[in-house]
Amino acid sequence: MKITIALDMGDHGRHEVSTNLWVITQWERKFRRKASDLAQGIGVEDLLYLGFEACKAHNIVVPAAFDDFIKRVNNVDVINQEAENPTEAAPTDDN
């Protein structure tokens, strides 16, 4: 699963980051949930944590403590959500 998240961090800029398997596994470990749970709905704290870990993965400097990161974020939005390895439709016989 790949989620692109926009983070408005006020004086610290606006960042668009995408999750990867590393980021998703960090979320699973922290919240003791499975990635499939994200399909049931995603909370603000979930989005912020995914953004926090994605920023670190993209070498964007963030506070060491997650709560300090949250204090910096003015707004968070999901820009795009897609399967990590989407499948293509089977070829059709046009004859």
Phi and psi restraints in degrees (value plus and minus 20) as a CYANA .aco file:
   2 LYS   PHI    -142.8  -102.8
   2 LYS   PSI     104.7   144.7
   3 ILE   PHI    -141.7  -101.7
   3 ILE   PSI     108.4   148.4
   4 THR   PHI    -120.4   -80.4
   4 THR   PSI     105.7   145.7
   5 ILE   PHI    -140.0  -100.0
   5 ILE   PSI     114.1   154.1
   6 ALA   PHI    -121.7   -81.7
   6 ALA   PSI     108.2   148.2
   7 LEU   PHI    -138.7   -98.7
   7 LEU   PSI      99.6   139.6
   8 ASP   PHI    -114.5   -74.5
   8 ASP   PSI      90.2   130.2
   9 MET   PHI    -131.6   -91.6
   9 MET   PSI      12.7    52.7
  10 GLY   PHI      34.8    74.8
  10 GLY   PSI    -142.6  -102.6
  11 ASP   PHI     -83.8   -43.8
  11 ASP   PSI     -35.1     4.9
  12 HIS   PHI    -115.4   -75.4
  12 HIS   PSI     -11.8    28.2
  13 GLY   PHI      73.1   113.1
  13 GLY   PSI     157.5   197.5
  14 ARG   PHI    -132.7   -92.7
  14 ARG   PSI     111.9   151.9
  15 HIS   PHI    -149.1  -109.1
  15 HIS   PSI     117.6   157.6
  16 GLU   PHI    -131.1   -91.1
  16 GLU   PSI     100.6   140.6
  17 VAL   PHI    -149.0  -109.0
  17 VAL   PSI     132.2   172.2
  18 SER   PHI    -135.9   -95.9
  18 SER   PSI     123.1   163.1
  19 THR   PHI     -97.8   -57.8
  19 THR   PSI     142.6   182.6
  20 ASN   PHI    -161.8  -121.8
  20 ASN   PSI    -196.6  -156.6
  21 LEU   PHI     -80.7   -40.7
  21 LEU   PSI     -56.0   -16.0
  22 TRP   PHI     -80.2   -40.2
  22 TRP   PSI     -68.1   -28.1
  23 VAL   PHI     -81.9   -41.9
  23 VAL   PSI     -65.1   -25.1
  24 ILE   PHI     -82.5   -42.5
  24 ILE   PSI     -61.6   -21.6
  25 THR   PHI     -87.6   -47.6
  25 THR   PSI     -53.2   -13.2
  26 GLN   PHI     -84.7   -44.7
  26 GLN   PSI     -60.4   -20.4
  27 TRP   PHI     -83.1   -43.1
  27 TRP   PSI     -64.9   -24.9
  28 GLU   PHI     -79.2   -39.2
  28 GLU   PSI     -62.8   -22.8
  29 ARG   PHI     -85.8   -45.8
  29 ARG   PSI     -62.8   -22.8
  30 LYS   PHI     -87.5   -47.5
  30 LYS   PSI     -65.1   -25.1
  31 PHE   PHI    -120.7   -80.7
  31 PHE   PSI     -20.1    19.9
  32 ARG   PHI      31.3    71.3
  32 ARG   PSI      27.9    67.9
  33 ARG   PHI    -151.0  -111.0
  33 ARG   PSI     146.9   186.9
  34 LYS   PHI    -119.9   -79.9
  34 LYS   PSI     131.2   171.2
  35 ALA   PHI     -76.5   -36.5
  35 ALA   PSI     -52.5   -12.5
  36 SER   PHI     -82.4   -42.4
  36 SER   PSI     -42.6    -2.6
  37 ASP   PHI     -84.8   -44.8
  37 ASP   PSI     -43.9    -3.9
  38 LEU   PHI     -83.5   -43.5
  38 LEU   PSI     -46.5    -6.5
  39 ALA   PHI     -89.1   -49.1
  39 ALA   PSI     -41.9    -1.9
  40 GLN   PHI    -101.5   -61.5
  40 GLN   PSI     -29.8    10.2
  41 GLY   PHI     115.2   155.2
  41 GLY   PSI     126.9   166.9
  42 ILE   PHI    -147.0  -107.0
  42 ILE   PSI     111.7   151.7
  43 GLY   PHI    -108.1   -68.1
  43 GLY   PSI     148.2   188.2
  44 VAL   PHI     -82.3   -42.3
  44 VAL   PSI     -62.9   -22.9
  45 GLU   PHI     -82.5   -42.5
  45 GLU   PSI     -57.7   -17.7
  46 ASP   PHI     -80.7   -40.7
  46 ASP   PSI     -68.7   -28.7
  47 LEU   PHI     -80.3   -40.3
  47 LEU   PSI     -63.7   -23.7
  48 LEU   PHI     -84.0   -44.0
  48 LEU   PSI     -59.9   -19.9
  49 TYR   PHI     -87.8   -47.8
  49 TYR   PSI     -61.3   -21.3
  50 LEU   PHI     -80.8   -40.8
  50 LEU   PSI     -61.7   -21.7
  51 GLY   PHI     -84.5   -44.5
  51 GLY   PSI     -60.5   -20.5
  52 PHE   PHI     -78.7   -38.7
  52 PHE   PSI     -71.0   -31.0
  53 GLU   PHI     -89.5   -49.5
  53 GLU   PSI     -56.5   -16.5
  54 ALA   PHI     -86.1   -46.1
  54 ALA   PSI     -59.1   -19.1
  55 CYS   PHI     -78.8   -38.8
  55 CYS   PSI     -66.5   -26.5
  56 LYS   PHI     -81.4   -41.4
  56 LYS   PSI     -60.3   -20.3
  57 ALA   PHI     -85.6   -45.6
  57 ALA   PSI     -47.8    -7.8
  58 HIS   PHI    -116.2   -76.2
  58 HIS   PSI      -5.5    34.5
  59 ASN   PHI      39.7    79.7
  59 ASN   PSI      13.4    53.4
  60 ILE   PHI    -113.2   -73.2
  60 ILE   PSI     104.4   144.4
  61 VAL   PHI     -88.9   -48.9
  61 VAL   PSI     105.6   145.6
  62 VAL   PHI    -151.5  -111.5
  62 VAL   PSI     139.8   179.8
  63 PRO   PHI     -79.4   -39.4
  63 PRO   PSI     132.2   172.2
  64 ALA   PHI     -86.4   -46.4
  64 ALA   PSI     -55.0   -15.0
  65 ALA   PHI    -111.8   -71.8
  65 ALA   PSI     111.3   151.3
  66 PHE   PHI     -76.7   -36.7
  66 PHE   PSI     -62.8   -22.8
  67 ASP   PHI     -81.9   -41.9
  67 ASP   PSI     -55.3   -15.3
  68 ASP   PHI     -88.7   -48.7
  68 ASP   PSI     -55.1   -15.1
  69 PHE   PHI     -82.2   -42.2
  69 PHE   PSI     -66.3   -26.3
  70 ILE   PHI     -77.2   -37.2
  70 ILE   PSI     -60.6   -20.6
  71 LYS   PHI     -82.0   -42.0
  71 LYS   PSI     -45.5    -5.5
  72 ARG   PHI    -101.1   -61.1
  72 ARG   PSI     -44.9    -4.9
  73 VAL   PHI    -104.0   -64.0
  73 VAL   PSI     103.1   143.1
  74 ASN   PHI    -108.0   -68.0
  74 ASN   PSI     -53.2   -13.2
  75 ASN   PHI    -177.1  -137.1
  75 ASN   PSI     128.5   168.5
  76 VAL   PHI    -155.1  -115.1
  76 VAL   PSI     115.7   155.7
  77 ASP   PHI    -157.0  -117.0
  77 ASP   PSI     125.7   165.7
  78 VAL   PHI    -108.1   -68.1
  78 VAL   PSI     103.2   143.2
  79 ILE   PHI    -112.4   -72.4
  79 ILE   PSI     -58.9   -18.9
  80 ASN   PHI    -175.5  -135.5
  80 ASN   PSI     126.3   166.3
  81 GLN   PHI    -159.7  -119.7
  81 GLN   PSI     105.9   145.9
  82 GLU   PHI    -168.0  -128.0
  82 GLU   PSI     141.3   181.3
  83 ALA   PHI     -88.4   -48.4
  83 ALA   PSI     124.0   164.0
  84 GLU   PHI     -83.5   -43.5
  84 GLU   PSI     -61.0   -21.0
  85 ASN   PHI    -146.6  -106.6
  85 ASN   PSI      57.0    97.0
  86 PRO   PHI     -85.5   -45.5
  86 PRO   PSI     128.8   168.8
  87 THR   PHI    -117.1   -77.1
  87 THR   PSI     130.1   170.1
  88 GLU   PHI    -114.0   -74.0
  88 GLU   PSI     133.1   173.1
  89 ALA   PHI     -85.0   -45.0
  89 ALA   PSI     127.4   167.4
  90 ALA   PHI     -86.3   -46.3
  90 ALA   PSI     124.3   164.3
  91 PRO   PHI     -84.4   -44.4
  91 PRO   PSI     127.4   167.4
  92 THR   PHI    -125.2   -85.2
  92 THR   PSI     135.6   175.6
  93 ASP   PHI    -114.0   -74.0
  93 ASP   PSI      84.7   124.7
  94 ASP   PHI    -106.4   -66.4
  94 ASP   PSI     -13.4    26.6
